[in-house]
Amino acid sequence: MAGDLAPEPAQALLQVLLKNVYRAFDFRAEEDVYDKLAISVSGDLLTDIYLQNRRSFAIERAGGAQAKIRSVEIEHAVAERLDDRPLAYAIKAEWSAQGSVGHWGQVHTRRNRYDTTVTVEAVDGAWKIVDLEVLEEQRIDPTAGSGNTAVALTGEGAQAR
C-alpha cells in the first residue's frame, strides 16, 4: 500500500510522465511511438492516446497542422491516494504545454494550460498514467505579460478516455 504523496513529489512525478508522453510523439514509426508511450501510460488510456495520435498523423500527412511540444510545466499538483487501489493516486493538477504548430508554411508558438485529474498507478514496478480527465483547457498567448486572460477551448467534463 502506498503512503501519502506530498505536492512536490507529485509534481515531479507528473512532470516526468507528461514529458515522456509528449516526447513519444517526436517519433514517426508507429512501433516507436507506441513503445515510448508505454513507458509512461498504461491500460485503455495507452490505446486511446496511441490511436488519437495515429489519426492526427494521418491529417498531418494530408497537409494539416503539425504540432511539436517543447516544454511542459506543472504549476500545481495535489495527490490523493485511491482507497480501492493501494498503489494508485488521483493527482489534481494544473499544467501547461508550450510548443509550435505549423500549417500552410507558417509556424506559430502555442501555449495551452490544462486543469486535470491524472490517475497514476504503479504498474510492473513503474509509475504510469492510467487515466486522464481534462476538466478545462485554455489557450494562452505565450508572448503576453502575466496579466493576460486565457481563452477557454473546452468545457466541463472533457475526457481523454
C-alpha positions as CSV (number, residue, x, y, z in Angstrom):
1,M,0.0,0.0,0.0
2,A,1.3,3.4,-0.9
3,G,1.6,6.2,1.6
4,D,0.8,9.9,1.1
5,L,2.4,11.7,-1.9
6,A,3.3,15.2,-1.0
7,P,2.8,18.0,-3.6
8,E,6.4,18.4,-4.6
9,P,7.0,14.7,-5.4
10,A,3.5,14.5,-7.1
11,Q,4.6,17.5,-9.2
12,A,7.9,15.9,-10.1
13,L,6.3,12.5,-11.0
14,L,3.7,14.2,-13.2
15,Q,6.5,16.3,-14.9
16,V,8.4,13.2,-15.9
17,L,5.4,11.2,-17.1
18,L,3.9,14.0,-19.2
19,K,7.3,14.9,-20.7
20,N,7.7,11.3,-21.7
21,V,4.2,11.3,-23.3
22,Y,4.9,14.4,-25.4
23,R,8.4,13.1,-26.3
24,A,6.8,9.9,-27.7
25,F,5.2,12.0,-30.4
26,D,8.6,13.1,-31.7
27,F,8.9,9.6,-33.2
28,R,7.3,8.7,-36.5
29,A,7.5,5.0,-36.7
30,E,4.3,3.5,-35.2
31,E,6.1,0.9,-33.1
32,D,8.4,3.6,-31.7
33,V,5.5,5.9,-30.7
34,Y,3.7,3.1,-29.0
35,D,6.8,1.8,-27.2
36,K,7.7,5.2,-25.9
37,L,4.1,5.9,-24.8
38,A,4.0,2.5,-23.0
39,I,6.9,3.7,-20.8
40,S,4.5,6.2,-19.1
41,V,1.0,5.2,-20.0
42,S,-0.9,2.0,-19.4
43,G,-4.3,0.3,-19.9
44,D,-7.1,1.6,-22.1
45,L,-5.6,5.1,-22.0
46,L,-2.4,3.9,-23.8
47,T,-4.6,2.6,-26.7
48,D,-6.7,5.7,-26.8
49,I,-3.7,8.1,-26.9
50,Y,-1.9,6.0,-29.5
51,L,-5.0,5.8,-31.8
52,Q,-5.6,9.5,-31.4
53,N,-2.0,10.2,-32.4
54,R,-2.3,8.0,-35.5
55,R,-5.4,9.9,-36.6
56,S,-3.6,13.2,-36.1
57,F,-0.6,11.9,-38.0
58,A,-2.9,11.0,-41.0
59,I,-4.2,14.5,-41.0
60,E,-0.7,15.9,-40.9
61,R,0.4,13.8,-43.8
62,A,-2.6,15.1,-45.8
63,G,-1.3,18.6,-45.3
64,G,-2.9,19.5,-42.0
65,A,-1.4,21.1,-38.9
66,Q,1.8,19.7,-37.3
67,A,2.5,20.2,-33.6
68,K,5.6,19.8,-31.5
69,I,5.6,20.4,-27.8
70,R,8.8,22.0,-26.5
71,S,8.1,22.2,-22.8
72,V,5.8,21.1,-20.0
73,E,5.4,22.9,-16.8
74,I,3.5,21.6,-13.8
75,E,2.0,24.6,-12.0
76,H,0.2,22.8,-9.2
77,A,-0.3,19.2,-8.2
78,V,-2.1,17.6,-5.2
79,A,-2.2,13.8,-4.9
80,E,-4.9,11.8,-3.2
81,R,-4.4,8.1,-2.6
82,L,-7.1,5.9,-4.0
83,D,-8.5,3.7,-1.3
84,D,-9.7,1.0,-3.7
85,R,-6.3,0.7,-5.5
86,P,-3.4,0.5,-3.0
87,L,-0.8,1.7,-5.5
88,A,-2.7,4.5,-7.2
89,Y,-3.2,8.2,-6.8
90,A,-5.5,10.7,-8.3
91,I,-3.4,13.9,-8.9
92,K,-5.4,17.1,-9.3
93,A,-3.0,19.1,-11.4
94,E,-2.7,22.3,-13.4
95,W,0.0,22.3,-16.1
96,S,0.9,24.0,-19.3
97,A,2.5,22.8,-22.5
98,Q,4.2,25.1,-25.0
99,G,5.2,24.3,-28.5
100,S,4.8,25.1,-32.1
101,V,2.0,24.4,-34.6
102,G,2.9,24.5,-38.3
103,H,0.5,24.6,-41.2
104,W,0.4,26.1,-44.7
105,G,4.1,27.0,-44.4
106,Q,3.6,29.1,-41.2
107,V,4.7,28.2,-37.6
108,H,3.0,29.6,-34.6
109,T,4.0,29.3,-30.9
110,R,1.2,28.0,-28.8
111,R,0.8,27.6,-25.0
112,N,-2.1,25.6,-23.6
113,R,-3.0,25.4,-19.9
114,Y,-4.8,22.3,-18.5
115,D,-6.8,21.7,-15.4
116,T,-6.8,17.9,-15.0
117,T,-7.2,14.9,-12.8
118,V,-4.4,12.4,-13.7
119,T,-4.6,8.9,-12.2
120,V,-1.2,7.3,-11.8
121,E,-0.6,3.8,-10.7
122,A,2.4,1.5,-10.1
123,V,2.4,-1.0,-13.0
124,D,5.1,-3.6,-13.0
125,G,7.2,-1.5,-10.7
126,A,6.9,1.8,-12.6
127,W,4.6,4.8,-12.2
128,K,2.3,5.1,-15.2
129,I,-0.7,7.3,-16.2
130,V,-3.8,5.1,-16.3
131,D,-6.5,7.7,-16.6
132,L,-6.7,11.4,-17.6
133,E,-9.6,13.7,-17.2
134,V,-9.3,17.1,-18.7
135,L,-11.5,19.5,-16.7
136,E,-10.5,22.6,-18.6
137,E,-8.2,23.6,-21.4
138,Q,-7.2,27.2,-22.2
139,R,-5.0,28.6,-24.9
140,I,-2.7,31.3,-23.5
141,D,-0.9,33.9,-25.6
142,P,2.8,32.9,-24.9
143,T,4.0,36.4,-25.8
144,A,1.7,38.4,-23.5
145,G,2.5,39.5,-20.0
146,S,1.3,37.9,-16.8
147,G,-1.9,39.8,-16.8
148,N,-3.2,38.1,-20.0
149,T,-6.6,36.4,-19.8
150,A,-6.7,32.9,-21.3
151,V,-9.5,31.8,-23.7
152,A,-11.3,28.5,-22.8
153,L,-11.2,25.9,-25.6
154,T,-13.0,23.1,-23.9
155,G,-15.6,23.0,-21.2
156,E,-16.5,20.8,-18.3
157,G,-16.1,17.1,-18.4
158,A,-13.8,16.8,-21.5
159,Q,-12.0,13.5,-21.2
160,A,-9.1,11.7,-22.8
161,R,-10.5,8.4,-22.0
